[in-house]
Amino acid sequence: MKAALSWLLDAYERWRDRRLLEEMTERDLRDMGLTRQQVRREAEKPFWRV
């Protein structure tokens, strides 16, 4: 049960982080060394995929 809860929390964090990346400006992404295309590719991943 503990492992399942941990996995679920990790999956939620991945989902949330991917949504936050999508909301960043081009300047923010450039500062992080990311392109909009990289962010889109990451955001398209299902929440269970690392």
N, C-alpha and C positions, 0 to 999 in steps of 0.2 A: 504494500500500500504506500509506503514512504517513497519508494522508487517511482511509482506512478505519479504521485503528487509532484515530485521533483521534476520529472519529465514534463508534466503539464505546465509547471511554472516556467521552465526553460523555453518551451514552445511558445508560451504567451509572450515572453520577453523578446524572442526572435520576431514574432509578428509585430509587436509594438515598435521595436527598433526599425524594422523595415518600413513601417508607416511613417515614422518620424523622418527617415531618410528621404522619403518621397516629398515631404513638405519643405525640405531645405531649399534655400535659394542656390542659384548657380555659383554665386560667390562662396557660400558656405561649403559647397561640394568641392570647389576648386581648392579652397584652403585645406581640405581634407585629402586632396589628391584623387578625388573621384569624379567620374563623368556621369552625366544624366543617364547615359546608356547602361553603365555599370549598376546604377541605382535601380533602374527599371528591371534589369535582369535579376537582381537580388530580390526586389519586391514581388516578382512573379513567382518566386519559389513558394511552395506550400509551407505552412507553418511547421510541419514536422521535419522538413528537410533542413539540415544544417548548412 
